[in-house]
Amino acid sequence: MRKLAEVDEAKALMTEGLNWSVMKWLREKKRVRRTADKANDALWAMQKAVKDSWSDDLRLAYEDLAVRADGGGRVRRPAIDPETKLFVKSVKEADDEAYQAHLDAEETFDQADKKLSTSLAREGARKAILSWVLYEKAIVKAESGLSSSKASK
């Protein structure tokens, strides 16, 4: 996975924020939000681009798994080999873990904002960094499907 400048910038800002006072957090809140949003958008765009370049088998297996995870039942698709299903399941689990970490960071920042809590803002920063690391790992995992995608095309 190529490095994303937006993510590196956000990680650096959040790491710097671990030492900020309440006043500094209040002054920098908008910049932190913009920087975090750019990092998230860049990661989500890369994640989408990787999956868009997957073979039809991988894409359909992932979509099927996502539909079932949302409670939509099973989608009628041609049989997908167990190795593909296993791979797609591992990618979906990595995606879900990263997304949950993202939601956790957002919730922590919301609480920090409501309570004007520096300690919660710092915790939110740590959680945001973790979510980006998890997204990067999920993307790397998804990219590993590209070699099998190219072989099956």
JOMOFEN-V449514 format. One record per backbone hydrogen bond with DSSP energy under -0.5 kcal/mol. CO is the residue of the C=O (numbers start at 1). NH is the residue of the N-H. E is the energy in kcal/mol with one decimal. If there is no record, write none. Layout:
<<CO	NH	E> <CO	NH	E>>
This chain:
<<3	5	-0.6> <4	8	-2.4> <5	9	-2.6> <6	10	-2.0> <7	11	-2.8> <8	12	-2.3> <9	13	-2.4> <10	14	-2.8> <11	15	-2.5> <12	16	-2.3> <13	17	-2.3> <14	18	-0.8> <15	18	-0.8> <16	19	-1.7> <17	20	-1.6> <21	25	-2.4> <22	26	-2.5> <23	27	-2.4> <24	28	-2.3> <25	29	-0.9> <28	32	-2.9> <29	33	-2.4> <30	34	-2.6> <31	35	-2.6> <32	36	-2.7> <33	37	-2.7> <34	38	-2.2> <35	39	-2.0> <36	40	-2.8> <37	41	-2.8> <38	42	-2.4> <39	43	-2.4> <40	44	-2.8> <41	45	-2.4> <42	46	-2.2> <43	47	-2.8> <44	48	-2.3> <45	49	-2.5> <46	50	-2.5> <47	51	-2.1> <48	52	-2.5> <49	53	-1.1> <50	53	-0.7> <51	54	-1.1> <55	59	-2.5> <56	60	-3.0> <57	61	-2.3> <58	62	-2.5> <59	63	-2.7> <60	64	-2.5> <61	65	-2.2> <62	66	-2.8> <63	67	-2.5> <64	68	-2.3> <65	69	-2.2> <66	70	-1.6> <67	72	-2.6> <68	71	-1.4> <75	77	-0.8> <81	85	-2.1> <82	86	-2.6> <83	87	-2.3> <84	88	-2.8> <85	89	-2.4> <86	90	-2.0> <87	91	-2.0> <88	92	-2.8> <89	93	-2.4> <90	94	-1.9> <91	95	-2.8> <92	96	-2.8> <93	97	-2.4> <94	98	-2.2> <95	99	-2.7> <96	100	-2.6> <97	101	-2.0> <98	102	-2.1> <99	103	-2.5> <100	104	-2.4> <101	105	-2.3> <102	106	-2.5> <103	107	-2.5> <104	108	-2.2> <105	109	-2.5> <106	110	-2.4> <107	111	-2.3> <108	112	-2.4> <109	113	-2.4> <110	114	-2.3> <111	115	-2.4> <112	116	-0.9> <112	117	-1.8> <116	118	-0.6> <117	121	-1.9> <118	122	-2.6> <119	123	-2.1> <120	124	-2.7> <121	125	-2.2> <122	126	-2.3> <123	127	-2.5> <124	128	-2.5> <125	129	-2.4> <126	130	-2.3> <127	131	-2.4> <128	132	-2.1> <129	133	-2.2> <130	134	-2.6> <131	135	-2.3> <132	136	-2.5> <133	137	-2.3> <134	138	-2.4> <135	139	-2.5> <136	140	-2.4> <137	141	-2.4> <138	142	-2.5> <139	143	-2.7> <140	144	-1.3> <142	145	-1.5> <143	146	-2.0> <143	147	-0.5> <144	148	-0.6> <145	149	-2.1> <146	150	-2.7> <147	151	-1.6> <148	152	-1.5> <149	153	-0.7> <150	153	-0.6>>
